[in-house]
Amino acid sequence: MKNESKEIKFTNAGNNHHIGFFERIKRSIFNVEKYGEFLLEKTGVSIKYFFLLTFILSVILAGVTTYHMTILVNKAFNYIKNEMPDFTYENGIVNFESYAEGYDKDNDFYDIIDTNPEVTDEAVESHIKKIKNYKAGVIFLANEVIINQDGELAEYTYEEIQKVVEVSQIDKAGLVNLIDTMGIQGVATTYFIAGILATYLSNLIYYFADILMVCVFGYLVSRIVGIPLNLAKTLSLSIYSMTLSLLLSMIYSVIYSFTGFVVEYFGVMYLIVAYIYIIAAILIIKSDLLKQQAELQKIYKVEAKVKKELEEQKDKEEEKDKEKEDKKDEKKKEKEEGEDEPLVGREPDGSEI
């Protein structure tokens, strides 16, 4: 190809906006040979596709998380009503009447209650290490609650929780009454909505970081194979190349949440799938461009041949026209010479009489 150092620019020769969202998913996974069509549309179209795909996956993941949370909350409500020690809460400080620990085998959940205001940092670290040995766990301290979910810790002060619940003073009896008033359904709905937002924002950052890695990889590959794409077009290819990886990631997360099944090096394989897709797409695009170039060369040859024949035909016609003009000129000249011939020396023809 000529001028390989220049980036290839694709003009919007066709409009792909009519391609539906789920059709794009299908093409991204099963029709790599059609990736070239995505290059004909603006990069903003692929970015919108990424935002929508991420949102749908986030809703599914938030729904699964809410399902597990609802089971835990239901057990937690029963624990609060029947087993939790009496406590009081006021001005951001909670005080349980005794230290307690508990374990739920069904959900691999461990809880620790230690609201001693003089608890040391070393004791808190010991509590954290203990609950991190389980799939889920919670630590109630005097001024905050620490939650473990699959090894990820989240800390919330009671004042932060108070802003949501809008309760400044409460005891065990009041909490039980509040729980009965809210109901499991209300808590689950609130958690689901908040979970969608949190999951969506975190997935946008996480997924886009991976897409950028695939984009850089694809950008280098395009130059190695001799069809340098600009960054915007490479980003579009990267988004569609990541489709299967994102779906697999969501499926894996769902399976893990229900079974605890772990696939070692899944994060690496997850990216390798995307790398394979973008390599295949770039090679197919190059093949298509080479075929187009070969077809253009044939067209150019035919056009050159036709042009040459037309020029030859034109030259022949011009020669014929010239010959005709020459003959006309000769006849005209002979006629003029005949009219100008003098009468002296001519034989009388009788017209003189």
PEFENPE-V335572 format. One record per backbone hydrogen bond with DSSP energy under -0.5 kcal/mol. CO is the residue of the C=O (numbers start at 1). NH is the residue of the N-H. If there is no record, write none. Layout:
co:nh
CO:NH
CO:NH
This chain:
co:nh
3:6
4:228
8:230
9:11
11:13
14:16
16:19
20:24
21:25
22:26
23:27
24:28
25:29
26:30
27:31
31:34
32:35
34:37
34:38
35:38
35:39
36:39
37:40
38:41
42:45
42:46
43:47
44:48
45:49
46:50
47:51
48:52
49:53
50:54
51:55
52:56
53:57
54:58
55:59
56:60
57:61
58:62
59:63
60:64
61:65
62:66
63:67
64:68
65:69
66:70
67:71
68:72
69:73
70:74
71:75
72:76
73:77
74:78
75:79
76:80
77:81
78:82
79:83
79:84
86:97
87:172
88:95
89:170
90:93
93:90
95:88
100:113
102:111
103:105
104:108
104:109
105:108
108:135
108:136
109:104
110:138
111:102
112:114
112:140
113:100
116:119
120:124
121:125
122:126
123:127
124:128
125:129
126:130
127:131
128:132
130:133
131:134
135:150
136:110
137:148
138:112
139:141
139:146
140:114
142:94
143:158
144:141
145:156
146:139
147:154
148:137
149:152
151:153
152:149
154:147
156:145
157:161
158:162
159:163
160:164
161:164
161:165
162:166
168:91
170:89
171:175
172:176
173:177
174:178
175:179
176:180
177:181
178:182
179:183
182:186
183:187
184:188
185:189
186:190
187:191
188:192
189:193
190:194
191:195
192:196
193:197
194:198
195:199
196:200
197:201
198:202
199:203
200:204
201:205
202:206
203:207
204:208
205:209
206:210
207:211
208:212
209:213
210:214
211:215
212:216
213:217
214:218
215:219
216:220
217:221
218:222
219:223
220:224
221:225
222:227
228:8
230:234
231:235
232:236
233:237
234:238
235:239
236:240
237:241
238:242
240:243
242:246
243:247
244:248
245:249
246:250
247:251
248:252
249:253
250:254
251:255
252:256
253:257
254:258
255:259
255:260
256:260
262:264
263:266
265:269
266:270
267:271
268:272
269:273
270:274
271:275
272:276
273:277
274:278
275:279
276:280
277:281
278:282
279:283
280:284
281:285
282:286
283:287
284:288
285:289
286:290
287:291
288:292
289:293
290:294
291:295
292:296
293:297
294:298
295:299
296:300
297:301
298:302
299:303
300:304
301:305
302:306
303:307
304:308
305:309
306:310
307:311
308:312
309:313
310:314
311:315
312:316
313:317
314:318
315:319
316:320
317:321
318:322
319:323
320:324
321:325
322:326
323:327
324:328
325:329
326:330
327:331
328:332
329:333
330:334
331:335
332:336
333:337
334:338
335:339
336:340
338:341
343:346
350:353
